[in-house]
Amino acid sequence: MWWLCGWEAVGVAYQPSPSVAGSSLPPLSRPQLAEARRVRAVELFEGGVLNAEIARAVGVCAESVRRWRRVWEQDGASALRRRVSTAISFSP
């Protein structure tokens, strides 16, 4: 079964908060934003917040949060951190 997840599913484009909009900091890349969502979810897991509330807070579907929680419970917060690409380049 196909589930739409994230802001795109409801037709809402990501808009930075006003406090960040005037900042001199560069915007987060897509992978950085995804990792930031997972890190925030871990903070909320530790606070005992329900999956549905976390999903709304970080802008993803509840299934993503359930998956993240399983990984977090089994392997800890570090398992949800972004991993470096292991792409292999072949040269002739």
C-alpha positions in Angstrom: 0.0 0.0 0.0 1.3 3.5 -0.9 1.3 6.2 1.8 2.1 9.8 1.1 4.5 11.2 3.6 5.8 14.7 4.4 4.8 18.2 3.6 4.5 17.4 -0.1 1.6 14.9 0.6 -0.6 17.7 1.8 0.6 20.3 -0.8 2.5 22.4 1.7 5.9 23.7 0.7 8.5 23.9 3.4 8.8 27.5 4.6 11.6 28.5 7.1 10.5 30.2 10.2 10.7 34.0 10.3 13.6 33.9 12.8 15.6 31.9 10.3 14.6 33.7 7.2 16.7 36.8 8.0 19.6 34.8 9.3 23.0 34.7 7.6 23.1 31.0 8.0 22.8 28.9 4.8 19.6 26.9 4.4 19.8 23.2 5.3 20.3 20.7 2.5 17.6 18.1 2.0 19.7 15.4 3.8 20.5 17.8 6.6 16.8 18.6 7.0 15.9 14.9 7.1 18.5 14.3 9.8 17.3 17.3 11.8 13.8 15.8 11.7 15.0 12.5 13.0 17.1 14.1 15.7 14.1 16.1 16.9 12.0 12.9 16.8 14.6 11.3 19.2 14.2 14.2 21.6 10.5 13.7 21.5 10.8 9.9 22.0 12.8 10.5 25.1 10.2 12.9 26.3 7.5 10.2 26.0 5.6 12.0 23.1 3.2 9.8 21.0 4.1 8.9 17.5 1.2 10.8 15.9 2.2 14.0 17.8 5.8 13.6 16.7 4.7 13.1 13.1 2.8 16.3 13.1 5.6 18.2 14.9 8.3 17.2 12.4 6.2 17.1 9.3 6.3 13.4 8.3 3.8 10.5 8.3 3.2 8.4 11.4 4.7 5.3 9.6 8.1 7.1 9.3 8.0 7.9 13.0 7.1 4.2 13.9 10.1 3.1 11.8 12.4 5.6 13.4 11.2 4.6 16.9 11.9 0.9 16.2 15.4 1.7 15.0 16.0 4.0 18.0 14.7 1.3 20.5 17.0 -1.4 18.9 20.1 0.6 18.1 20.0 4.0 19.8 19.9 7.5 18.5 23.2 7.2 16.5 21.4 4.7 14.2 19.2 7.5 13.0 22.1 9.8 12.1 22.9 10.4 8.4 25.4 8.0 7.0 28.1 9.0 4.6 27.6 7.7 1.1 29.5 4.6 0.2 29.3 5.1 -3.6 31.9 3.1 -5.5 33.5 4.7 -8.5 34.8 2.5 -11.2 37.6 3.6 -13.5 38.5 1.8 -16.7 
